[in-house]
Amino acid sequence: MPNPRTTGPKSAPGRWPGRVEQRGELKGRRNALKQLLGARFGELAQEALARIDAATAKDLDAMVLRVLTANTLDEVLGVSTGSE
């Protein structure tokens, strides 16, 4: 049985599987964040879901940490309310 970590395009050995893993990891992190936010703030609006889906790995890390201290969904997502 082929090893998914070592099989991929012949022109880029070792690169293709890493990218797939990275995308899978980001997808998992996004899903976990959505679950946490849904449990804390209720059903998420499409705008919030889109913001999470567009977030970089660094942004997702920051959002996950803010879940612990934020009072609002906007605070977690880093949305400015204009009152700062």
N, C-alpha and C positions, 0 to 999 in steps of 0.2 A: 504494500500500500504506500503511495507516495506521501512524503512528509510535506504538509502545507507550508512549513517554515522554509523549506529549501527549494520548492518548485515555484516556477514563475517564468517570466519572459527571459529568453536566453540572453538578450542584450543587457539586462540589468539584474544579474544574479544577486539575491539577497535583499534587493530594494523593494520589490513588489510586495512580498508578504509583510514587510514592516509597515508599509503604507496601509495595507488592509487592516492590520492589527491596530494601528493608530486610529483609523476611522472607526473601527469597532469599539475601541476604548472611549473615544469621544461620544459616540452614540450612547454607550452605557452610562457615561457620566451625565449626559443630558437627560436621559430617562430617569436616573436616580434623582437629579435635581427637580425634575417635574413632579415626581412622586412626593418628595419632601415639601415642595411648595404647595402642592394640592392638599396634602394633609394639614398644613399649617394655615393656608389662606383660602381653601376651597377651590372650586373649579377655576382653572386658569383661562383667561381671555386669549383669543387668537394672537393678539399683539404680544402678549407675554411669551407664548409658545414660540412665536417667530423670533423674538429676541434671544431666547435660549438656543434655538436652532442655529442662529447666526453667530453665536458667541465663540470666541477662540478658546483654546485650552486654558490660557491664562485668565480670561474673563470667567470661565466656568469655575475655576479654582476660587476666585474672589467671591463669586456668587454663593458657592457652597459655604464658605466661611461666614458670609453675611447672614445666611439663614439663621445662624445661632443668635444673632444680636439685633437683627432688623425688626422694626415694628410694623412695617408695611411691605407689600410685594414690591413696590417701586424702589424701596431702599435696597432690597436684595438684588434687583435687576440693575441698579445703578442709574435709575431714571431720576433726573433732576426735577423737582417739583416747583422750582422758581422761588422758593422761600428761603434759600440759603444766603 
